[in-house]
C-alpha cells in the first residue's frame, strides 16, 4: 500500500522555534521598512511642494525694458535675477533685480565693469 501525501506531511521534521521566530521577525521588519519608506517619501514630497508654493517668483512681465533695449541673457539665483541687456548701439549693461522686492538694485554698464577690473 502506498502512503498518501498526508502521511509525508506528518513525518516531516518540524521547523525549530528559533527559525520560525526569525522568519516572523523578518516579515515584520520588511513590512515596517516598506511603510517607513512610503512615509518618508510622502513627507518629503509634501515638504518640497510646500517649499515651492511659498517661494515668490519674480514675474518676467514686471521687468521693464525700453524699446531700444534687448534682453541678451537672464540668470536666476535664490535672491537675485541678473539681466544682460544690449542696446541699439551695442552697449551692454547688467541689471540686477531683487527677487524679494522686484526693485532694480544695480544697472551697470559692462564697459565700466571691465575698466574697473583692468585697473586692479
C-alpha positions in Angstrom: 0.0 0.0 0.0 1.3 3.4 -1.0 1.5 6.2 1.6 -0.7 9.2 0.9 0.6 12.7 0.7 -0.8 13.5 4.2 1.4 10.9 5.8 4.5 12.6 4.3 3.5 15.8 6.0 3.0 14.1 9.3 6.5 12.6 9.2 8.4 15.7 8.0 10.6 17.3 10.6 9.0 20.4 12.2 10.7 23.8 12.0 12.7 24.8 15.0 11.1 27.5 17.1 14.1 29.9 16.6 13.8 29.6 12.8 10.1 30.3 12.9 10.7 33.3 15.1 13.4 34.6 12.8 11.1 34.2 9.8 8.2 36.1 11.5 10.6 38.9 12.6 12.0 39.2 9.0 8.5 39.5 7.6 7.6 42.1 10.3 10.8 44.1 9.6 10.1 44.1 5.9 6.6 45.4 6.4 7.8 48.1 8.7 10.5 49.1 6.3 8.0 49.3 3.4 5.7 51.5 5.4 8.6 53.7 6.6 9.8 54.2 3.1 6.3 55.2 1.9 6.0 57.6 4.9 9.4 59.2 4.2 8.7 59.7 0.5 5.3 61.2 1.3 6.7 63.6 3.9 9.5 64.7 1.5 7.1 65.3 -1.3 4.8 67.4 0.9 7.7 69.5 2.2 9.0 70.1 -1.3 5.6 71.1 -2.6 5.1 73.4 0.3 8.6 75.0 -0.2 7.9 75.5 -3.9 4.5 77.1 -3.2 5.9 79.6 -0.7 8.6 81.0 -3.0 7.6 84.2 -4.7 9.0 84.2 -8.1 9.7 87.4 -10.0 7.2 87.9 -12.7 9.0 88.5 -16.1 6.3 90.9 -17.1 7.4 93.2 -14.2 10.9 93.6 -15.8 10.9 96.9 -17.6 12.9 97.0 -20.8 12.7 100.0 -23.1 12.0 99.7 -26.8 15.7 100.2 -27.8 16.9 97.5 -25.4 17.2 93.8 -26.0 17.4 91.1 -23.4 20.6 89.1 -24.2 20.8 86.8 -21.1 19.0 86.2 -17.9 20.3 84.4 -14.8 18.2 83.4 -11.8 19.5 82.8 -8.3 17.7 82.5 -5.0 17.9 86.2 -4.1 18.6 88.0 -7.4 17.8 88.0 -11.1 20.6 89.2 -13.3 19.8 90.6 -16.8 22.3 91.3 -19.6 20.7 93.9 -21.7 22.1 95.1 -25.1 21.1 98.5 -26.6 20.8 99.6 -30.2 24.3 101.0 -30.1 25.8 97.7 -28.8 26.3 99.0 -25.3 25.7 96.2 -22.8 24.5 96.7 -19.2 24.0 94.4 -16.3 20.7 95.0 -14.4 20.4 93.2 -11.0 16.9 92.8 -9.7 15.9 91.6 -6.2 13.6 88.6 -6.2 12.0 89.6 -2.9 11.1 93.2 -3.7 11.3 93.3 -7.5 13.4 96.5 -7.4 16.4 97.3 -9.5 19.4 97.0 -7.3 22.0 97.9 -9.9 22.2 99.0 -13.5 25.8 99.0 -14.5 27.5 99.2 -17.9 29.6 96.2 -18.8 32.3 98.5 -20.1 32.5 100.2 -16.7 32.9 96.8 -15.0 35.7 95.8 -17.5 37.6 99.1 -16.9 37.3 98.7 -13.1 38.6 95.2 -13.4 41.5 96.2 -15.6 42.6 98.9 -13.2 43.1 96.4 -10.4 
